Amino acid sequence: MKEVAVYEAKTRLSELLVEVAGGEQVIITRRGVAVARLVAAGPAKRVAKASQRQRVAAVFEELRRARKGVTLDIPVRDAIEQGRD
């Protein structure tokens, strides 16, 4: 179960609804005190598509993992001047 402050819930409502549709429950808090709970209206029949923000975050995470440990054999400035990709 995820806890979210009121302001964050207002700004990310669409994303939270996608999570709720997928079976997640979200507690909304005001000043650290739980005031509401978002739950699916009925049984989750299907998981909605991930929001664009989640897809972009996943792509960047994949790029971070792919870059890990990769280094150039020459200084960056020299690579730029040589036109290396």
N, C-alpha and C positions, 0 to 999 in steps of 0.2 A: 504494500500500500504506500502510495507516494503522498507526501505533504507539500503543499504549495501555498505561499502567501497570497492574499487577496489580489494585490497589484499584479503579481505574476500570473495568476489565474485569469485576470481580465485581459492581459496582453497576449496570453498563449492559449486562449479558450479553444480555438479550433484544433490545435495539437492535442490538448488534453482530451477533447471529445474523441479523437481518433484512438487514443490510448484506452479510454473508457469503453469504446465500441469493441476493442480487442480483449476486454475482460479485466482491465486494470481498474482499481478503485483509487480515487484521488480525494484526499482530505484538504479542505481549504481552511487556512488559519488566518486569524486577525490578531496581531501582536502575540503570536505564539500559541494562541488558544484555538482549538478546533471549533469552527462555526458551521461547516457544511461538509457533505460527502457527495461526490459525483460517482454514480454507479450507472451501469447500463440499464436502459428502460426494460429490456427483456433479454432473453438468452442471446449471447453473441453468435450470430449465424455465420459471419465471416469477419476476417480482419481487414479493416480498411487500408488503403494504400498509405504508405508512409508519407508524411508531409514533405514538402520540398526541402525545408530546413534539415530534416533528418536525413534525407538522401544526400544532400550536399555535405553534411557532417560525416557521413559514412564514406564518401569519396575521398575527402581530405584525410580521414584516418587511414584509408587504404594507401594513399600516397605517402603518408608518414612512414608506414610500415615498409613500403617499397624502397624508400630512400635510406632507411636505417643502415648505417655502415658503408654507404657509398661515398667515395671521395674522389676528387680530381687528382691526376698525377702531376699537374702544374698549377701555378697560382691562378686564381679566377681572372685577374686582369689580363694575363697572357692568353687565357682561353678566349676571352672576349675579343681581344685584338686579332686572334687567329680565326675568329668566326666559328669556333667549335660550339656544338650544341650540347 
